Amino acid sequence: MEGADPSVVSDRAYERGRAQQGTLGSGNHFLEIQYVSDIYDEQVANAFGLFRDQITIMIHTGSRGFGHQVCTDFLEVMEKASKKYAIHLPDMELACAPISSQEAQDYFGAMKAAANYAWANRQCIMHWTREAVMKFLGASPSALGMSLLYDVAHNIAKLEEHVVDGRPLRVVVHRKGATRAFGPGHRELPEAYRQTGQPVLIPGDMGRSSYVLVGTERAMMETFGSTCHGAGRVLSRHQAIKRAKGRAIWRELEDRGIFVRSAGKRTLSEEMSEAYKDITNVVDVVERAGLSRKVARLRPLGVIKG
């Protein structure tokens, strides 16, 4: 991402990120082996290189402690900036500064650095995943045929042009827990997807499905080209652990044909399917709202939790 400014990133952020490049991390981050169980739009699926019963791998992780520290560092800066520029907030979590201010420019530069760290992180994991699969199958890269469908962030601010009150404006769109869903023809899309619209990746929990969707014109008109990123929790991590007490979540998944590896039992308890809304219901809602269209459903076979 152009415009990253490493000079405004704190030493603590570098310290936290130095040993974490190429790691998934905790929480809902995962690497999942899946298969395409359903195709909803053959034409778009063909353009994306997806077909029924195809094996896919989804990687869900971000900028790790590096990005977390950037956020921590600048929350304090933004809280002070909000008061400095007399911005009255209904909630301090909306702390902000005018985009032209030094505070905002410093944050924007640091955030772009964190975004680049995240893209590099996923590239490392993708490379090692490809190597592992090649070794296991004894296949060459060409025989394996693994290629990247799309890599997209779901917590990032971007300077974009959108129509507001009937006229085009350059605005900063901050998608937190949301992802881009640009429609067909948008000039910022790669050539391969310009006719179809942008691939939208919506990860599920480790026991249900994930989805690939495609962006729409309606999203451009109604939500600044955005759609949901995932299902969202219905149980806090503490509530999930309490509900999982006495259960073997890994065994429950294995009984359904899903093999799981994790750093510990606590992670599986926190991230069990019941802790989240049903992703299929959520995806159906965004499709009915016209914010993105279903292309393919991916069901899990194997899950690695950080």
Buried (B, 14 or more C-beta within 10 A) or exposed (E): BEEBBEEBBBEBBBEBBEEBBBBBBBBBBBBBBBBBEBBBBEEBBEBBEBEEEBEBBBBBBBBBBBBBBBBBBBBEBBBEBBEEEEBEEEEEEEBBBEBEBEBBBBBBBBBBBBBBBBBEBBBEBBEEBBEEBBEEEEEEEEEEEBEEBBEBBBBBBBEBEBEEEEEEEEBEBEBEEBBBBBBBEBEEBEEEBBEBBBBBBBBBBBBBBBBBBBBBBBBBEEBBBBBBBBBEBEBEBEBBBEBBEEEEBBEBBEEEEBEBEBEEBBBBBBBBBEBBBBBBEBBEEBBEBBBBBBBBBBBBBBBBBB
